[in-house]
Amino acid sequence: MEIEFKRLEKDHLDQIVTLEGLCFSTPWTRKMFEEELQNDRAFYIVAIMEGLLIGYGGMWMVLDEGQITNVAVHPAYRRQKIASKILERLLAKAKENAIEAVTLEVRKSNLLAILFYQRFGFYKEGERKQYYSKPNEDAWILWKKTFLT
Ligand SMILES: CC(C)(COP(=O)(O)OP(=O)(O)OC[C@H]1O[C@@H](n2cnc3c(N)ncnc32)[C@H](O)[C@@H]1OP(=O)(O)O)[C@@H](O)C(=O)NCCC(=O)NCCS
């Protein structure tokens, strides 16, 4: 089945909000995604298969630093490298914009996401205590400071 990767648009908002609810315990709201569409520093990629939005990822770019906001794939479509293809596109955009380092926060119990990011050269450099709710949990701060994966 062919998967298209494209920039997030207004028409995707209903589906991205639904996907968000499936993937996170404190999902972003429609308003938050609407704000991202207005944010010149935000870059969002969605994965679409036969009209169905099955994954997305986003990043903010400020000066020479990138911050991954979220990467999520519909539970029925995981482990098929969809998140990898999304992250590759975010990192390519970062490179194009002369970003030197990319960071993100992840729940410290989210081992599979940590493994996923490690494959792309992210490593732990710090923690934020009690950063998350539902359940309360610390965040690990991951960084990628080289684009030589
Ligand atoms: C994390 C997430 C985005 C991965 O999406 P995905 O499309 O399944 O990931 P990929 O198929 O590209 O996986 C790439 C690699 O990541 C690691 N990985 C991903 N899922 C894994 C799992 N369930 N168990 C172990 N390793 C895993 C593996 O190294 C995998 O490579 P492999 O399949 O060759 O072993 C997805 O599980 C998800 O949406 N989780 C909920 C939201 C979330 O936690 N997002 C991350 C925090 S922002």
The ligand as a MOL file (V3000), in Angstrom:
LIG
                    3D

  0  0  0     0  0            999 V3000
M  V30 BEGIN CTAB
M  V30 COUNTS 48 50 0 0 0
M  V30 BEGIN ATOM
M  V30 1 C 7.3110 5.4330 18.8680 0
M  V30 2 C 6.5030 5.2880 17.5670 0
M  V30 3 C 6.3240 6.6760 16.9490 0
M  V30 4 C 7.2830 4.3650 16.6060 0
M  V30 5 O 6.5590 4.3000 15.3790 0
M  V30 6 P 6.8060 3.1190 14.3080 0
M  V30 7 O 6.2900 3.6000 12.9900 0
M  V30 8 O 6.2610 1.8660 14.8380 0
M  V30 9 O 8.3980 3.0690 14.3130 0
M  V30 10 P 9.3570 2.3980 13.1960 0
M  V30 11 O 8.6600 1.2380 12.5350 0
M  V30 12 O 9.8680 3.4670 12.3090 0
M  V30 13 O 10.5280 1.8250 14.1540 0
M  V30 14 C 11.8830 2.1260 13.9580 0
M  V30 15 C 12.6930 1.4780 15.0520 0
M  V30 16 O 12.3180 1.9790 16.3400 0
M  V30 17 C 12.3940 0.9030 17.3250 0
M  V30 18 N 11.0270 0.5000 17.7400 0
M  V30 19 C 9.8660 1.0320 17.3240 0
M  V30 20 N 8.8310 0.4010 17.9140 0
M  V30 21 C 9.3690 -0.5510 18.7210 0
M  V30 22 C 8.8230 -1.5340 19.5860 0
M  V30 23 N 7.4810 -1.6680 19.7470 0
M  V30 24 N 9.6590 -2.3330 20.2650 0
M  V30 25 C 11.0090 -2.2220 20.1130 0
M  V30 26 N 11.5880 -1.3270 19.2840 0
M  V30 27 C 10.7850 -0.4910 18.6060 0
M  V30 28 C 13.0160 -0.2780 16.5800 0
M  V30 29 O 14.4250 -0.1160 16.6750 0
M  V30 30 C 12.5240 -0.0280 15.1530 0
M  V30 31 O 13.3080 -0.6460 14.1710 0
M  V30 32 P 13.0550 -2.2060 13.7960 0
M  V30 33 O 11.5800 -2.3490 13.5480 0
M  V30 34 O 13.9220 -2.4020 12.5650 0
M  V30 35 O 13.5220 -3.0040 14.9880 0
M  V30 36 C 5.1150 4.6270 17.8370 0
M  V30 37 O 5.2880 3.4700 18.6140 0
M  V30 38 C 4.1080 5.5290 18.5120 0
M  V30 39 O 3.3590 6.2620 17.8690 0
M  V30 40 N 4.0480 5.4840 19.8660 0
M  V30 41 C 3.0900 6.3150 20.6240 0
M  V30 42 C 3.4660 7.7680 20.5830 0
M  V30 43 C 4.8660 7.9950 21.1460 0
M  V30 44 O 5.2210 7.4540 22.1870 0
M  V30 45 N 5.6590 8.8170 20.4330 0
M  V30 46 C 7.0370 9.0900 20.8310 0
M  V30 47 C 7.1420 10.1640 21.8330 0
M  V30 48 S 6.8700 11.7450 21.0840 0
M  V30 END ATOM
M  V30 BEGIN BOND
M  V30 1 1 1 2
M  V30 2 1 2 3
M  V30 3 1 2 4
M  V30 4 1 2 36
M  V30 5 1 4 5
M  V30 6 1 5 6
M  V30 7 2 6 7
M  V30 8 1 6 8
M  V30 9 1 6 9
M  V30 10 1 9 10
M  V30 11 2 10 11
M  V30 12 1 10 12
M  V30 13 1 10 13
M  V30 14 1 13 14
M  V30 15 1 14 15
M  V30 16 1 15 16
M  V30 17 1 15 30
M  V30 18 1 16 17
M  V30 19 1 17 18
M  V30 20 1 17 28
M  V30 21 1 18 19
M  V30 22 1 18 27
M  V30 23 2 19 20
M  V30 24 1 20 21
M  V30 25 1 21 22
M  V30 26 2 21 27
M  V30 27 1 22 23
M  V30 28 2 22 24
M  V30 29 1 24 25
M  V30 30 2 25 26
M  V30 31 1 26 27
M  V30 32 1 28 29
M  V30 33 1 28 30
M  V30 34 1 30 31
M  V30 35 1 31 32
M  V30 36 2 32 33
M  V30 37 1 32 34
M  V30 38 1 32 35
M  V30 39 1 36 37
M  V30 40 1 36 38
M  V30 41 2 38 39
M  V30 42 1 38 40
M  V30 43 1 40 41
M  V30 44 1 41 42
M  V30 45 1 42 43
M  V30 46 2 43 44
M  V30 47 1 43 45
M  V30 48 1 45 46
M  V30 49 1 46 47
M  V30 50 1 47 48
M  V30 END BOND
M  V30 END CTAB
M  END
